[in-house]
Amino acid sequence: MSKGLADIALNYGLSIDTCAEKIDLQHFGICHARCIDDRIFEQLLDCRLNTEKDKTQRLECGCIASIDIGMYNTCKNGCRYCYANYNQNVVDSNYIKHNPISSLISGEVGEDDKIHERSMKSCRDIQLRLGGQNQI
């Protein structure tokens, strides 16, 4: 079945990837994907990154550690497969509360809200390497 699906995808110029699966299907042209992919970020940023695997995900997950800045039940697209929306009434309510100049995705900072500063550091690898290997 995997080979059949991979062949169909190839005929349409597409690829199929797995997510957090133990099984190795590379011989069918099916690779392991990463939602938060350091390889793509390195290409986009044209530099190496010092990253770690996301320890909160399943063992087979290849995602790097990240900080989710999103919020459930806020997207109005209505995709049937979306895991981020599970209550249309809450989506509608959040949409109504959206303020494009607010620092929040939905609503405003209230007097009972607590704001915590989070220390952040760059993942950019600035270590020089011999032999022209500084680029990715």
N, CA, C and O atoms as a Tinker XYZ file with bonds, in Angstrom:
   544  protein
     1  N      0.823000   -1.183000    0.000000    73     2
     2  CA     0.000000    0.000000    0.000000    64     1     3
     3  C      0.878000    1.261000    0.000000    63     2     4     5
     4  O      0.589000    2.227000   -0.706000    81     3
     5  N      1.956000    1.238000    0.804000    73     3     6
     6  CA     2.847000    2.399000    0.866000    64     5     7
     7  C      3.464000    2.687000   -0.492000    63     6     8     9
     8  O      3.523000    3.840000   -0.917000    81     7
     9  N      3.920000    1.652000   -1.172000    73     7    10
    10  CA     4.522000    1.840000   -2.493000    64     9    11
    11  C      3.492000    2.390000   -3.470000    63    10    12    13
    12  O      3.806000    3.283000   -4.257000    81    11
    13  N      2.280000    1.878000   -3.431000    73    11    14
    14  CA     1.223000    2.358000   -4.319000    64    13    15
    15  C      0.920000    3.828000   -4.096000    63    14    16    17
    16  O      0.780000    4.591000   -5.052000    81    15
    17  N      0.818000    4.224000   -2.839000    73    15    18
    18  CA     0.552000    5.632000   -2.532000    64    17    19
    19  C      1.721000    6.520000   -2.963000    63    18    20    21
    20  O      1.518000    7.607000   -3.503000    81    19
    21  N      2.934000    6.049000   -2.722000    73    19    22
    22  CA     4.113000    6.821000   -3.122000    64    21    23
    23  C      4.177000    6.970000   -4.641000    63    22    24    25
    24  O      4.536000    8.035000   -5.143000    81    23
    25  N      3.835000    5.922000   -5.366000    73    23    26
    26  CA     3.833000    5.988000   -6.834000    64    25    27
    27  C      2.782000    6.976000   -7.340000    63    26    28    29
    28  O      3.050000    7.754000   -8.256000    81    27
    29  N      1.605000    6.946000   -6.756000    73    27    30
    30  CA     0.556000    7.890000   -7.149000    64    29    31
    31  C      1.019000    9.318000   -6.893000    63    30    32    33
    32  O      0.868000   10.185000   -7.753000    81    31
    33  N      1.581000    9.564000   -5.717000    73    31    34
    34  CA     2.069000   10.908000   -5.377000    64    33    35
    35  C      3.134000   11.350000   -6.360000    63    34    36    37
    36  O      3.107000   12.488000   -6.829000    81    35
    37  N      4.073000   10.471000   -6.680000    73    35    38
    38  CA     5.152000   10.796000   -7.612000    64    37    39
    39  C      4.594000   11.175000   -8.986000    63    38    40    41
    40  O      5.101000   12.096000   -9.626000    81    39
    41  N      3.569000   10.480000   -9.437000    73    39    42
    42  CA     2.946000   10.791000  -10.731000    64    41    43
    43  C      2.354000   12.193000  -10.770000    63    42    44    45
    44  O      2.217000   12.780000  -11.843000    81    43
    45  N      2.004000   12.731000   -9.610000    73    43    46
    46  CA     1.435000   14.076000   -9.515000    64    45    47
    47  C      2.455000   15.106000   -9.026000    63    46    48    49
    48  O      2.100000   16.245000   -8.720000    81    47
    49  N      3.734000   14.694000   -8.955000    73    47    50
    50  CA     4.772000   15.613000   -8.513000    64    49    51
    51  C      4.724000   15.922000   -7.026000    63    50    52    53
    52  O      5.202000   16.970000   -6.591000    81    51
    53  N      4.156000   15.027000   -6.255000    73    51    54
    54  CA     4.034000   15.208000   -4.816000    64    53    55
    55  C      4.908000   14.195000   -4.087000    63    54    56    57
    56  O      5.411000   13.246000   -4.689000    81    55
    57  N      5.080000   14.402000   -2.809000    73    55    58
    58  CA     5.784000   13.420000   -1.990000    64    57    59
    59  C      4.931000   13.093000   -0.780000    63    58    60    61
    60  O      4.067000   13.875000   -0.384000    81    59
    61  N      5.177000   11.944000   -0.204000    73    59    62
    62  CA     4.483000   11.520000    1.004000    64    61    63
    63  C      5.514000   11.390000    2.109000    63    62    64    65
    64  O      6.599000   10.850000    1.897000    81    63
    65  N      5.176000   11.881000    3.273000    73    63    66
    66  CA     6.042000   11.767000    4.438000    64    65    67
    67  C      5.250000   11.152000    5.578000    63    66    68    69
    68  O      4.021000   11.218000    5.610000    81    67
    69  N      5.975000   10.553000    6.513000    73    67    70
    70  CA     5.346000   10.056000    7.728000    64    69    71
    71  C      5.632000   11.020000    8.871000    63    70    72    73
    72  O      6.524000   11.864000    8.781000    81    71
    73  N      4.871000   10.884000    9.932000    73    71    74
    74  CA     5.055000   11.718000   11.118000    64    73    75
    75  C      5.167000   10.816000   12.339000    63    74    76    77
    76  O      4.230000   10.094000   12.679000    81    75
    77  N      6.309000   10.864000   12.984000    73    75    78
    78  CA     6.524000   10.145000   14.245000    64    77    79
    79  C      6.187000    8.657000   14.133000    63    78    80    81
    80  O      5.576000    8.084000   15.035000    81    79
    81  N      6.580000    8.053000   13.049000    73    79    82
    82  CA     6.345000    6.626000   12.849000    64    81    83
    83  C      7.646000    5.857000   13.035000    63    82    84    85
    84  O      8.709000    6.327000   12.631000    81    83
    85  N      7.569000    4.682000   13.642000    73    83    86
    86  CA     8.751000    3.829000   13.806000    64    85    87
    87  C      9.160000    3.198000   12.478000    63    86    88    89
    88  O     10.347000    2.995000   12.223000    81    87
    89  N      8.188000    2.891000   11.641000    73    87    90
    90  CA     8.455000    2.172000   10.403000    64    89    91
    91  C      9.286000    3.020000    9.438000    63    90    92    93
    92  O      9.057000    4.222000    9.304000    81    91
    93  N     10.249000    2.386000    8.769000    73    91    94
    94  CA    11.091000    3.069000    7.787000    64    93    95
    95  C     10.585000    2.721000    6.387000    63    94    96    97
    96  O     10.657000    1.568000    5.961000    81    95
    97  N     10.081000    3.717000    5.686000    73    95    98
    98  CA     9.529000    3.507000    4.344000    64    97    99
    99  C     10.353000    4.216000    3.269000    63    98   100   101
   100  O      9.860000    4.460000    2.167000    81    99
   101  N     11.604000    4.545000    3.586000    73    99   102
   102  CA    12.429000    5.291000    2.637000    64   101   103
   103  C     12.640000    4.529000    1.333000    63   102   104   105
   104  O     12.791000    5.146000    0.279000    81   103
   105  N     12.652000    3.202000    1.387000    73   103   106
   106  CA    12.824000    2.421000    0.157000    64   105   107
   107  C     11.645000    2.597000   -0.800000    63   106   108   109
   108  O     11.741000    2.224000   -1.969000    81   107
   109  N     10.538000    3.159000   -0.319000    73   107   110
   110  CA     9.400000    3.506000   -1.182000    64   109   111
   111  C      9.410000    4.992000   -1.534000    63   110   112   113
   112  O      8.527000    5.465000   -2.250000    81   111
   113  N     10.402000    5.730000   -1.035000    73   111   114
   114  CA    10.452000    7.166000   -1.276000    64   113   115
   115  C      9.625000    7.959000   -0.276000    63   114   116   117
   116  O      9.294000    9.120000   -0.518000    81   115
   117  N      9.294000    7.334000    0.846000    73   115   118
   118  CA     8.509000    7.995000    1.890000    64   117   119
   119  C      9.442000    8.280000    3.063000    63   118   120   121
   120  O      9.958000    7.357000    3.694000    81   119
   121  N      9.651000    9.546000    3.345000    73   119   122
   122  CA    10.596000    9.945000    4.386000    64   121   123
   123  C      9.859000   10.377000    5.647000    63   122   124   125
   124  O      8.640000   10.545000    5.650000    81   123
   125  N     10.632000   10.552000    6.721000    73   123   126
   126  CA    10.083000   11.069000    7.978000    64   125   127
   127  C     10.061000   12.593000    7.906000    63   126   128   129
   128  O     11.087000   13.225000    7.656000    81   127
   129  N      8.916000   13.163000    8.120000    73   127   130
   130  CA     8.762000   14.623000    8.103000    64   129   131
   131  C      8.948000   15.179000    9.509000    63   130   132   133
   132  O      9.004000   14.437000   10.489000    81   131
   133  N      9.039000   16.476000    9.579000    73   131   134
   134  CA     9.116000   17.197000   10.847000    64   133   135
   135  C      8.260000   18.445000   10.714000    63   134   136   137
   136  O      8.448000   19.232000    9.786000    81   135
   137  N      7.333000   18.630000   11.623000    73   135   138
   138  CA     6.517000   19.852000   11.581000    64   137   139
   139  C      7.381000   21.072000   11.855000    63   138   140   141
   140  O      7.277000   22.080000   11.156000    81   139
   141  N      8.228000   20.986000   12.865000    73   139   142
   142  CA     9.157000   22.055000   13.215000    64   141   143
   143  C     10.533000   21.538000   12.797000    63   142   144   145
   144  O     11.206000   20.851000   13.565000    81   143
   145  N     10.941000   21.872000   11.580000    73   143   146
   146  CA    12.063000   21.220000   10.903000    64   145   147
   147  C     13.299000   22.106000   10.854000    63   146   148   149
   148  O     13.332000   23.110000   10.143000    81   147
   149  N     14.316000   21.718000   11.620000    73   147   150
   150  CA    15.559000   22.491000   11.644000    64   149   151
   151  C     16.220000   22.540000   10.272000    63   150   152   153
   152  O     16.875000   23.528000    9.939000    81   151
   153  N     16.060000   21.498000    9.481000    73   151   154
   154  CA    16.685000   21.485000    8.144000    64   153   155
   155  C     16.098000   22.580000    7.255000    63   154   156   157
   156  O     16.830000   23.249000    6.526000    81   155
   157  N     14.789000   22.762000    7.315000    73   155   158
   158  CA    14.148000   23.811000    6.517000    64   157   159
   159  C     14.546000   25.186000    7.030000    63   158   160   161
   160  O     14.835000   26.082000    6.236000    81   159
   161  N     14.566000   25.367000    8.358000    73   159   162
   162  CA    14.971000   26.654000    8.924000    64   161   163
   163  C     16.398000   26.999000    8.527000    63   162   164   165
   164  O     16.688000   28.154000    8.217000    81   163
   165  N     17.300000   26.007000    8.533000    73   163   166
   166  CA    18.686000   26.267000    8.135000    64   165   167
   167  C     18.758000   26.723000    6.681000    63   166   168   169
   168  O     19.537000   27.617000    6.350000    81   167
   169  N     17.961000   26.123000    5.821000    73   167   170
   170  CA    17.936000   26.543000    4.418000    64   169   171
   171  C     17.368000   27.947000    4.278000    63   170   172   173
   172  O     17.929000   28.778000    3.564000    81   171
   173  N     16.274000   28.210000    4.948000    73   171   174
   174  CA    15.640000   29.525000    4.849000    64   173   175
   175  C     16.526000   30.633000    5.409000    63   174   176   177
   176  O     16.593000   31.726000    4.846000    81   175
   177  N     17.209000   30.344000    6.525000    73   175   178
   178  CA    18.041000   31.344000    7.182000    64   177   179
   179  C     19.473000   31.363000    6.664000    63   178   180   181
   180  O     20.248000   32.261000    6.993000    81   179
   181  N     19.823000   30.360000    5.845000    73   179   182
   182  CA    21.171000   30.236000    5.281000    64   181   183
   183  C     22.245000   30.232000    6.373000    63   182   184   185
   184  O     23.267000   30.909000    6.260000    81   183
   185  N     21.995000   29.462000    7.423000    73   183   186
   186  CA    22.984000   29.303000    8.497000    64   185   187
   187  C     22.696000   28.005000    9.248000    63   186   188   189
   188  O     21.612000   27.431000    9.147000    81   187
   189  N     23.680000   27.570000    9.987000    73   187   190
   190  CA    23.487000   26.408000   10.849000    64   189   191
   191  C     22.792000   26.835000   12.136000    63   190   192   193
   192  O     22.925000   27.973000   12.588000    81   191
   193  N     22.046000   25.891000   12.716000    73   191   194
   194  CA    21.348000   26.160000   13.969000    64   193   195
   195  C     21.744000   25.125000   15.015000    63   194   196   197
   196  O     21.965000   23.957000   14.697000    81   195
   197  N     21.829000   25.565000   16.256000    73   195   198
   198  CA    22.000000   24.657000   17.390000    64   197   199
   199  C     20.626000   24.414000   17.971000    63   198   200   201
   200  O     20.074000   25.279000   18.652000    81   199
   201  N     20.072000   23.253000   17.712000    73   199   202
   202  CA    18.730000   22.944000   18.194000    64   201   203
   203  C     18.730000   21.582000   18.865000    63   202   204   205
   204  O     19.655000   20.789000   18.695000    81   203
   205  N     17.692000   21.329000   19.618000    73   203   206
   206  CA    17.500000   20.038000   20.263000    64   205   207
   207  C     16.150000   19.481000   19.866000    63   206   208   209
   208  O     15.239000   20.229000   19.509000    81   207
   209  N     16.023000   18.167000   19.927000    73   207   210
   210  CA    14.746000   17.510000   19.691000    64   209   211
   211  C     13.750000   17.980000   20.746000    63   210   212   213
   212  O     14.111000   18.222000   21.897000    81   211
   213  N     12.519000   18.102000   20.341000    73   211   214
   214  CA    11.467000   18.479000   21.281000    64   213   215
   215  C     11.216000   17.305000   22.224000    63   214   216   217
   216  O     10.682000   16.275000   21.812000    81   215
   217  N     11.596000   17.462000   23.471000    73   215   218
   218  CA    11.491000   16.384000   24.464000    64   217   219
   219  C     10.056000   16.119000   24.888000    63   218   220   221
   220  O      9.781000   15.100000   25.522000    81   219
   221  N      9.137000   17.014000   24.552000    73   219   222
   222  CA     7.741000   16.822000   24.953000    64   221   223
   223  C      6.957000   15.995000   23.934000    63   222   224   225
   224  O      5.793000   15.665000   24.161000    81   223
   225  N      7.594000   15.665000   22.819000    73   223   226
   226  CA     6.910000   14.905000   21.772000    64   225   227
   227  C      7.253000   13.416000   21.867000    63   226   228   229
   228  O      8.137000   13.020000   22.627000    81   227
   229  N      6.555000   12.613000   21.100000    73   227   230
   230  CA     6.809000   11.174000   21.059000    64   229   231
   231  C      8.243000   10.900000   20.644000    63   230   232   233
   232  O      8.855000   11.713000   19.952000    81   231
   233  N      8.782000    9.765000   21.057000    73   231   234
   234  CA    10.165000    9.391000   20.789000    64   233   235
   235  C     10.488000    9.469000   19.294000    63   234   236   237
   236  O     11.576000    9.912000   18.927000    81   235
   237  N      9.575000    9.050000   18.438000    73   235   238
   238  CA     9.822000    9.007000   16.996000    64   237   239
   239  C      9.673000   10.365000   16.319000    63   238   240   241
   240  O     10.041000   10.516000   15.154000    81   239
   241  N      9.151000   11.335000   17.018000    73   239   242
   242  CA     8.951000   12.667000   16.448000    64   241   243
   243  C     10.311000   13.319000   16.180000    63   242   244   245
   244  O     11.197000   13.283000   17.033000    81   243
   245  N     10.473000   13.908000   15.007000    73   243   246
   246  CA    11.725000   14.563000   14.641000    64   245   247
   247  C     11.721000   16.070000   14.839000    63   246   248   249
   248  O     12.699000   16.734000   14.496000    81   247
   249  N     10.656000   16.619000   15.379000    73   247   250
   250  CA    10.561000   18.069000   15.559000    64   249   251
   251  C     11.588000   18.577000   16.558000    63   250   252   253
   252  O     11.942000   17.898000   17.522000    81   251
   253  N     12.057000   19.801000   16.297000    73   251   254
   254  CA    12.940000   20.454000   17.255000    64   253   255
   255  C     12.096000   21.189000   18.284000    63   254   256   257
   256  O     10.918000   21.467000   18.059000    81   255
   257  N     12.715000   21.498000   19.414000    73   255   258
   258  CA    12.014000   22.225000   20.480000    64   257   259
   259  C     11.531000   23.565000   19.941000    63   258   260   261
   260  O     12.229000   24.240000   19.184000    81   259
   261  N     10.330000   23.929000   20.346000    73   259   262
   262  CA     9.749000   25.182000   19.876000    64   261   263
   263  C      8.785000   25.702000   20.927000    63   262   264   265
   264  O      8.476000   25.022000   21.905000    81   263
   265  N      8.323000   26.909000   20.708000    73   263   266
   266  CA     7.334000   27.518000   21.589000    64   265   267
   267  C      6.100000   27.808000   20.756000    63   266   268   269
   268  O      6.159000   28.556000   19.780000    81   267
   269  N      4.995000   27.221000   21.141000    73   267   270
   270  CA     3.748000   27.424000   20.411000    64   269   271
   271  C      3.147000   28.764000   20.828000    63   270   272   273
   272  O      2.858000   28.987000   22.004000    81   271
   273  N      2.967000   29.640000   19.866000    73   271   274
   274  CA     2.390000   30.954000   20.173000    64   273   275
   275  C      0.950000   31.044000   19.693000    63   274   276   277
   276  O      0.355000   32.121000   19.682000    81   275
   277  N      0.402000   29.918000   19.299000    73   275   278
   278  CA    -0.955000   29.901000   18.788000    64   277   279
   279  C     -1.989000   29.780000   19.880000    63   278   280   281
   280  O     -1.675000   29.850000   21.068000    81   279
   281  N     -3.234000   29.595000   19.460000    73   279   282
   282  CA    -4.358000   29.468000   20.383000    64   281   283
   283  C     -5.418000   28.616000   19.709000    63   282   284   285
   284  O     -5.770000   28.849000   18.553000    81   283
   285  N     -5.920000   27.637000   20.427000    73   283   286
   286  CA    -6.979000   26.795000   19.886000    64   285   287
   287  C     -8.242000   27.616000   19.627000    63   286   288   289
   288  O     -8.495000   28.635000   20.270000    81   287
   289  N     -9.022000   27.131000   18.660000    73   287   290
   290  CA   -10.332000   27.712000   18.342000    64   289   291
   291  C    -10.264000   29.181000   17.943000    63   290   292   293
   292  O    -11.023000   30.005000   18.452000    81   291
   293  N     -9.350000   29.505000   17.028000    73   291   294
   294  CA    -9.246000   30.892000   16.567000    64   293   295
   295  C     -9.243000   31.035000   15.048000    63   294   296   297
   296  O     -9.321000   32.156000   14.544000    81   295
   297  N     -9.156000   29.953000   14.320000    73   295   298
   298  CA    -9.059000   30.051000   12.860000    64   297   299
   299  C    -10.436000   29.897000   12.223000    63   298   300   301
   300  O    -11.186000   28.979000   12.556000    81   299
   301  N    -10.757000   30.800000   11.309000    73   299   302
   302  CA   -12.064000   30.793000   10.644000    64   301   303
   303  C    -12.068000   30.017000    9.327000    63   302   304   305
   304  O    -13.087000   29.997000    8.635000    81   303
   305  N    -10.953000   29.377000    8.965000    73   303   306
   306  CA   -10.914000   28.675000    7.678000    64   305   307
   307  C    -11.854000   27.479000    7.621000    63   306   308   309
   308  O    -12.387000   27.168000    6.556000    81   307
   309  N    -12.066000   26.805000    8.746000    73   307   310
   310  CA   -13.028000   25.705000    8.784000    64   309   311
   311  C    -12.561000   24.406000    8.164000    63   310   312   313
   312  O    -13.393000   23.603000    7.740000    81   311
   313  N    -11.262000   24.169000    8.095000    73   311   314
   314  CA   -10.759000   22.911000    7.532000    64   313   315
   315  C    -11.254000   21.732000    8.373000    63   314   316   317
   316  O    -11.154000   21.762000    9.600000    81   315
   317  N    -11.776000   20.719000    7.736000    73   315   318
   318  CA   -12.359000   19.575000    8.438000    64   317   319
   319  C    -11.316000   18.758000    9.196000    63   318   320   321
   320  O    -11.641000   18.163000   10.223000    81   319
   321  N    -10.091000   18.714000    8.723000    73   319   322
   322  CA    -9.046000   17.895000    9.339000    64   321   323
   323  C     -8.289000   18.624000   10.445000    63   322   324   325
   324  O     -7.409000   18.029000   11.067000    81   323
   325  N     -8.598000   19.870000   10.705000    73   323   326
   326  CA    -7.820000   20.682000   11.638000    64   325   327
   327  C     -8.035000   20.244000   13.082000    63   326   328   329
   328  O     -9.170000   20.116000   13.542000    81   327
   329  N     -6.936000   20.016000   13.786000    73   327   330
   330  CA    -7.003000   19.641000   15.198000    64   329   331
   331  C     -7.094000   20.866000   16.109000    63   330   332   333
   332  O     -7.414000   20.733000   17.290000    81   331
   333  N     -6.819000   22.045000   15.578000    73   331   334
   334  CA    -6.742000   23.249000   16.419000    64   333   335
   335  C     -8.105000   23.863000   16.711000    63   334   336   337
   336  O     -8.238000   24.662000   17.637000    81   335
   337  N     -9.101000   23.501000   15.941000    73   335   338
   338  CA   -10.464000   23.970000   16.201000    64   337   339
   339  C    -11.319000   22.773000   16.581000    63   338   340   341
   340  O    -11.402000   21.805000   15.825000    81   339
   341  N    -11.947000   22.827000   17.730000    73   339   342
   342  CA   -12.822000   21.735000   18.130000    64   341   343
   343  C    -14.171000   22.230000   18.635000    63   342   344   345
   344  O    -15.010000   21.433000   19.056000    81   343
   345  N    -14.382000   23.553000   18.594000    73   343   346
   346  CA   -15.664000   24.099000   19.038000    64   345   347
   347  C    -15.982000   25.345000   18.207000    63   346   348   349
   348  O    -15.407000   26.410000   18.430000    81   347
   349  N    -16.888000   25.205000   17.263000    73   347   350
   350  CA   -17.211000   26.311000   16.354000    64   349   351
   351  C    -17.768000   27.521000   17.090000    63   350   352   353
   352  O    -17.518000   28.654000   16.677000    81   351
   353  N    -18.520000   27.311000   18.173000    73   351   354
   354  CA   -19.045000   28.439000   18.946000    64   353   355
   355  C    -17.908000   29.249000   19.566000    63   354   356   357
   356  O    -17.965000   30.478000   19.594000    81   355
   357  N    -16.868000   28.560000   20.067000    73   355   358
   358  CA   -15.717000   29.253000   20.647000    64   357   359
   359  C    -14.927000   29.961000   19.549000    63   358   360   361
   360  O    -14.434000   31.068000   19.764000    81   359
   361  N    -14.801000   29.342000   18.380000    73   359   362
   362  CA   -14.138000   29.993000   17.240000    64   361   363
   363  C    -14.842000   31.308000   16.924000    63   362   364   365
   364  O    -14.195000   32.345000   16.773000    81   363
   365  N    -16.154000   31.262000   16.827000    73   363   366
   366  CA   -16.929000   32.471000   16.517000    64   365   367
   367  C    -16.757000   33.538000   17.600000    63   366   368   369
   368  O    -16.611000   34.722000   17.296000    81   367
   369  N    -16.775000   33.113000   18.852000    73   367   370
   370  CA   -16.603000   34.048000   19.966000    64   369   371
   371  C    -15.209000   34.677000   19.944000    63   370   372   373
   372  O    -15.064000   35.886000   20.125000    81   371
   373  N    -14.194000   33.854000   19.722000    73   371   374
   374  CA   -12.821000   34.375000   19.654000    64   373   375
   375  C    -12.647000   35.329000   18.486000    63   374   376   377
   376  O    -11.937000   36.328000   18.600000    81   375
   377  N    -13.284000   35.034000   17.374000    73   375   378
   378  CA   -13.190000   35.902000   16.202000    64   377   379
   379  C    -13.784000   37.276000   16.495000    63   378   380   381
   380  O    -13.224000   38.302000   16.109000    81   379
   381  N    -14.903000   37.282000   17.169000    73   379   382
   382  CA   -15.554000   38.550000   17.522000    64   381   383
   383  C    -14.663000   39.363000   18.458000    63   382   384   385
   384  O    -14.615000   40.589000   18.357000    81   383
   385  N    -13.952000   38.686000   19.373000    73   383   386
   386  CA   -13.103000   39.371000   20.347000    64   385   387
   387  C    -11.754000   39.813000   19.770000    63   386   388   389
   388  O    -11.008000   40.534000   20.431000    81   387
   389  N    -11.434000   39.384000   18.535000    73   387   390
   390  CA   -10.123000   39.711000   17.947000    64   389   391
   391  C     -9.957000   41.215000   17.751000    63   390   392   393
   392  O    -10.849000   41.898000   17.248000    81   391
   393  N     -8.803000   41.707000   18.159000    73   391   394
   394  CA    -8.445000   43.114000   17.963000    64   393   395
   395  C     -7.067000   43.115000   17.286000    63   394   396   397
   396  O     -6.088000   42.705000   17.910000    81   395
   397  N     -6.965000   43.560000   16.042000    73   395   398
   398  CA    -5.693000   43.476000   15.321000    64   397   399
   399  C     -4.549000   44.266000   15.959000    63   398   400   401
   400  O     -3.389000   44.002000   15.645000    81   399
   401  N     -4.833000   45.218000   16.837000    73   399   402
   402  CA    -3.733000   45.954000   17.474000    64   401   403
   403  C     -3.453000   45.467000   18.901000    63   402   404   405
   404  O     -2.599000   46.021000   19.593000    81   403
   405  N     -4.176000   44.430000   19.334000    73   403   406
   406  CA    -3.929000   43.843000   20.649000    64   405   407
   407  C     -2.682000   42.964000   20.587000    63   406   408   409
   408  O     -2.328000   42.460000   19.521000    81   407
   409  N     -2.026000   42.783000   21.712000    73   407   410
   410  CA    -0.871000   41.892000   21.772000    64   409   411
   411  C     -1.295000   40.439000   21.927000    63   410   412   413
   412  O     -0.446000   39.548000   21.960000    81   411
   413  N     -2.580000   40.191000   22.022000    73   411   414
   414  CA    -3.111000   38.834000   22.146000    64   413   415
   415  C     -3.762000   38.395000   20.843000    63   414   416   417
   416  O     -4.163000   39.228000   20.030000    81   415
   417  N     -3.865000   37.096000   20.651000    73   415   418
   418  CA    -4.543000   36.575000   19.466000    64   417   419
   419  C     -6.030000   36.892000   19.530000    63   418   420   421
   420  O     -6.641000   37.230000   18.516000    81   419
   421  N     -6.606000   36.783000   20.711000    73   419   422
   422  CA    -8.025000   37.054000   20.877000    64   421   423
   423  C     -8.234000   37.801000   22.178000    63   422   424   425
   424  O     -7.727000   37.391000   23.222000    81   423
   425  N     -8.969000   38.879000   22.122000    73   423   426
   426  CA    -9.284000   39.638000   23.320000    64   425   427
   427  C     -8.203000   40.631000   23.704000    63   426   428   429
   428  O     -7.330000   40.977000   22.907000    81   427
   429  N     -8.287000   41.073000   24.935000    73   427   430
   430  CA    -7.363000   42.075000   25.481000    64   429   431
   431  C     -6.774000   41.549000   26.790000    63   430   432   433
   432  O     -7.340000   40.650000   27.412000    81   431
   433  N     -5.643000   42.108000   27.203000    73   431   434
   434  CA    -5.068000   41.764000   28.493000    64   433   435
   435  C     -5.988000   42.310000   29.577000    63   434   436   437
   436  O     -6.297000   43.501000   29.605000    81   435
   437  N     -6.424000   41.417000   30.475000    73   435   438
   438  CA    -7.311000   41.812000   31.554000    64   437   439
   439  C     -6.546000   42.079000   32.838000    63   438   440   441
   440  O     -5.367000   41.740000   32.948000    81   439
   441  N     -7.213000   42.683000   33.804000    73   439   442
   442  CA    -6.525000   43.038000   35.055000    64   441   443
   443  C     -6.141000   41.805000   35.868000    63   442   444   445
   444  O     -5.242000   41.892000   36.705000    81   443
   445  N     -6.786000   40.667000   35.654000    73   443   446
   446  CA    -6.432000   39.438000   36.362000    64   445   447
   447  C     -5.392000   38.602000   35.615000    63   446   448   449
   448  O     -4.908000   37.603000   36.146000    81   447
   449  N     -5.048000   38.996000   34.398000    73   447   450
   450  CA    -4.054000   38.241000   33.614000    64   449   451
   451  C     -2.660000   38.475000   34.166000    63   450   452   453
   452  O     -2.344000   39.558000   34.659000    81   451
   453  N     -1.834000   37.445000   34.077000    73   451   454
   454  CA    -0.439000   37.547000   34.494000    64   453   455
   455  C      0.439000   37.427000   33.262000    63   454   456   457
   456  O      0.284000   36.493000   32.475000    81   455
   457  N      1.346000   38.352000   33.093000    73   455   458
   458  CA     2.275000   38.347000   31.963000    64   457   459
   459  C      3.650000   37.994000   32.494000    63   458   460   461
   460  O      4.145000   38.616000   33.434000    81   459
   461  N      4.260000   36.989000   31.884000    73   459   462
   462  CA     5.584000   36.534000   32.293000    64   461   463
   463  C      6.569000   36.777000   31.157000    63   462   464   465
   464  O      6.314000   36.393000   30.016000    81   463
   465  N      7.676000   37.403000   31.465000    73   463   466
   466  CA     8.731000   37.573000   30.469000    64   465   467
   467  C      9.458000   36.244000   30.316000    63   466   468   469
   468  O      9.742000   35.566000   31.303000    81   467
   469  N      9.752000   35.884000   29.100000    73   467   470
   470  CA    10.443000   34.628000   28.841000    64   469   471
   471  C     11.807000   34.935000   28.252000    63   470   472   473
   472  O     11.926000   35.673000   27.274000    81   471
   473  N     12.821000   34.365000   28.855000    73   471   474
   474  CA    14.178000   34.561000   28.365000    64   473   475
   475  C     14.374000   33.742000   27.087000    63   474   476   477
   476  O     14.096000   32.544000   27.056000    81   475
   477  N     14.849000   34.399000   26.054000    73   475   478
   478  CA    15.053000   33.720000   24.771000    64   477   479
   479  C     16.495000   33.908000   24.324000    63   478   480   481
   480  O     17.121000   34.921000   24.634000    81   479
   481  N     17.023000   32.919000   23.587000    73   479   482
   482  CA    18.350000   33.061000   23.009000    64   481   483
   483  C     18.309000   32.552000   21.578000    63   482   484   485
   484  O     17.460000   31.739000   21.213000    81   483
   485  N     19.218000   33.034000   20.799000    73   483   486
   486  CA    19.284000   32.650000   19.391000    64   485   487
   487  C     19.771000   31.204000   19.263000    63   486   488   489
   488  O     20.602000   30.745000   20.047000    81   487
   489  N     19.251000   30.508000   18.281000    73   487   490
   490  CA    19.717000   29.158000   17.959000    64   489   491
   491  C     20.787000   29.185000   16.868000    63   490   492   493
   492  O     21.309000   28.140000   16.478000    81   491
   493  N     21.108000   30.368000   16.382000    73   491   494
   494  CA    22.076000   30.497000   15.296000    64   493   495
   495  C     23.446000   29.991000   15.744000    63   494   496   497
   496  O     23.954000   30.415000   16.782000    81   495
   497  N     24.037000   29.098000   14.978000    73   495   498
   498  CA    25.362000   28.546000   15.259000    64   497   499
   499  C     26.395000   29.469000   14.618000    63   498   500   501
   500  O     26.497000   29.532000   13.393000    81   499
   501  N     27.162000   30.187000   15.444000    73   499   502
   502  CA    28.156000   31.136000   14.919000    64   501   503
   503  C     29.565000   30.564000   14.960000    63   502   504   505
   504  O     30.531000   31.276000   14.687000    81   503
   505  N     29.693000   29.272000   15.301000    73   503   506
   506  CA    31.003000   28.631000   15.354000    64   505   507
   507  C     31.604000   28.565000   13.945000    63   506   508   509
   508  O     30.979000   28.048000   13.018000    81   507
   509  N     32.841000   29.103000   13.795000    73   507   510
   510  CA    33.535000   29.007000   12.529000    64   509   511
   511  C     34.062000   27.593000   12.339000    63   510   512   513
   512  O     34.435000   26.925000   13.303000    81   511
   513  N     34.089000   27.143000   11.092000    73   511   514
   514  CA    34.566000   25.797000   10.777000    64   513   515
   515  C     35.636000   25.888000    9.694000    63   514   516   517
   516  O     35.612000   26.787000    8.854000    81   515
   517  N     36.559000   24.958000    9.726000    73   515   518
   518  CA    37.608000   24.915000    8.713000    64   517   519
   519  C     37.089000   24.284000    7.432000    63   518   520   521
   520  O     36.149000   23.490000    7.470000    81   519
   521  N     37.679000   24.619000    6.317000    73   519   522
   522  CA    37.346000   23.977000    5.052000    64   521   523
   523  C     36.059000   24.463000    4.418000    63   522   524   525
   524  O     35.436000   23.728000    3.652000    81   523
   525  N     35.647000   25.685000    4.717000    73   523   526
   526  CA    34.473000   26.241000    4.064000    64   525   527
   527  C     33.175000   25.577000    4.457000    63   526   528   529
   528  O     32.222000   25.599000    3.678000    81   527
   529  N     33.101000   24.980000    5.652000    73   527   530
   530  CA    31.887000   24.276000    6.066000    64   529   531
   531  C     30.987000   25.144000    6.926000    63   530   532   533
   532  O     30.152000   24.625000    7.666000    81   531
   533  N     31.144000   26.459000    6.839000    73   531   534
   534  CA    30.285000   27.340000    7.634000    64   533   535
   535  C     28.878000   27.402000    7.077000    63   534   536   537
   536  O     27.924000   27.632000    7.821000    81   535
   537  N     28.740000   27.202000    5.787000    73   535   538
   538  CA    27.424000   27.239000    5.166000    64   537   539
   539  C     26.769000   25.882000    5.313000    63   538   540   541
   540  O     27.442000   24.876000    5.539000    81   539
   541  N     25.467000   25.859000    5.187000    73   539   542
   542  CA    24.733000   24.606000    5.285000    64   541   543
   543  C     24.779000   23.871000    3.964000    63   542   544
   544  O     24.215000   22.784000    3.843000    81   543
